[in-house]
Amino acid sequence: MSFGEIDKLVSCIGRLPGVGVRSAVRIVVHLLKRRDSAMDYLIKSLTSVYEKARRCDVCGNIDVKSPCFVCSDRRRDDHTICIVADVSDLWAIERTGFYRGKYHVLGGKLSAFDGIRPEDIDLDKLRQRINGLEWNGEIIIAMSADLDGQTTMFFVKDKIKELNVKITTLSNGVPMGSDIEGLDEGTIIAAFKQRRDI
């Protein structure tokens, strides 16, 4: 392996979210020192996920099967659906072990900067899910406490209010400007427990 190839690997890892050049160098050195254990395991895991991962046809989660592990769990509450912007938010909430309902992943937040328009977020599937059930439940809109998240929350509320379901959002304990995926488990649990009507 030439240094050029190693440098490409450092550059590739350094472009991952939350990983800078220095961290990328440390990761690559660690992998190279442990080629037969750490690197081999990483290659096999990446290949497996690349080949098997897919979006859930029901909620939009990413798993190796569809319906995903949440949608196929019969112990979960079908009458509570938590709307999140992205899969990373769903996974952050799941880490708490607190929420036992279902999800709906929009696929992003409304954002002029990122070019995400109202037609780019998936609400039709959510309407079909609710209309397909004898449904008297709760929709929890769990958006980040930044401008795009709050704009998305009010847009979603406006689009689903005619469905005559209870619509709530996470409490104000979520710090302004923060993303759901970056919150610790305790903050997420408190935000769910203290959720409020919108």
N, C-alpha and C positions, 0 to 999 in steps of 0.2 A: 504494500500500500504506500503510495507516495504521499508526501506532505500535502500536496494539492488536494488529494482525495480526503485527507483528514480535515483540511481546512474547509472543504465543502460541507462535511458533516457538522463541524462546529457552526458554520453559517446557517445550516438548516435548523439545527437545534436552537440556535440563538434567535430565530424568528418566531419560535413558539411563544404564546402569551405568558408573560411573567418571567421569561428567561432572557437574560442579557448575555452579552458576549462572554463575560467572565464566568458566569454560571455554566454556559455552554462548554467552555474549555474544560472546566472541572468535571462535567458530566462525561465528555468524550474521553478524557484521561482515565476516569474511573472505569468506563466501559472497555477501553483498550487494555487496562491492567487485568481485567477479569473477563477476557474474551470468551472463555469456555463456560462461564457461569452466567454472569450478568448480561453480556452482549448476546449470547446465544438465546437466552430466555426472552430478552427484549425483541429480538428478530422474530422468534416464533409467535410471541404475543401480538406484535404488530401485524404479521401476516394473517393470523387467525381473525383478528378484528377486521382487517381490510376485506377479507373474503366473506365474512359472515354478517357484519353489522348492517342494519337496515332500519328505516323509520317504521314506527308502529302505525298501522293503517287506522287505528282508532284514535289515539291521542297525539301522535307526532313524536313520541319519545324515541330514543335510539337504543336498540337492543339487538340480540342475535336472533330474535324471533318476533313474529307479529301474529296476534296481539302480544305486547311486551309483558314483562314480569308484573307490572302494576295492573294493567287491564285484564290480565288473565287470573289475577288473584281474587277468588270468590269471597275471601274474608273482608275485602275492602268495601267501603260504603259507596254504593252506586249513586246515591242521592246528594253527594257533595263532589263538586268538580272545582279544582283549583286551576285557574288560568295563569300560565307563566309565559314569559317572553321567549325563553330559550331552554334547551335541554339541560344546560348547566344549572339553571335555577331549579328545575325539577330534581336533579341529583343532589343539590344542596339541601333542599327540603327533605328528601328521602334520608339523608345522613342523620337527621334528627331522630328518626323513628317515631315521631309524634303524630304526624298527619296520616290518617288512614283512609282517605277518600281517593278519588281518581283525579286525573289531570287533563288539561288541554294545552298543548304547546302552540303558541301563535307563530313562531318562527322569526321573531324579532320584535322590536319596538318601533313605533312610528318615528321617523327621523328624516328631516329634510337633508341633513348633512350626509347620512349614509344612503340616502335615496330609497328609504323604505316607506311606501305609500299605503294608504288604507286598503287598496286591493291586493297588497302583498302579504297581509296577515290573514290567517285562516280562521274565519268565523263560521263559514257555511257548515263545516263538519260538526262544529259545536251545536249549532241549531238543530241539525239532523239528530244528534245524540239525544238532545233534550226532547225534541218533538217525538222521537221514537219510543219514549218511555211514558208510563203513567208517572209523571214527575212532579214532586212537590219537595224540592230540595234547595240547596244553597250553592251559589256560585261565588267562589272566593277569587278576587282579582289580586294576584300577588305580583306587583310590578316594583321595579327599583324606584327609590325615592329621588330620582333625578327628573329633569324636565321632560325628557322623552318618555320615561316610565309613567309619569303622571298624565301626560297627554294621551298616551295609549290607554291608560285606565279609564279615563272619562270617555274616550271614543268607544271602547268596548262596552262600557256601561250603557251608553246611548243606543248602541246597536242591539243589545239583548234585553233592554228593559221591558219590551213588549211581551216577552216570554212569561211574565208574571212569576218570576222566581225571586227568592231572597238573594240580594247581591251585597257582598261585603268586601272589605279590603283589609290588609294587614294594618296593625296599629301604628301610631305615630312613633313607636319606639325604634323604628327603622331609621337610622341616621340619614339626614338629607344628603343626596348625592351618591348614596351607596347602592351597590348592586346586590341582589339577593345572593348570588353565588359567593360573594366575598364575606358574608356575615357568618359569625360563629353560631353554633347550634343553639345556644341559650337564647340569643337574640331572636332567632327565627321562631323558636317555640313560644317566647313571650309575645311576639307579634301575632302569631296565630291565636293564642289564648285571648288576646285583647282586641281581636279584629272588630271592626265597626261597620255599620251600614253606610253605603254611599248613595 
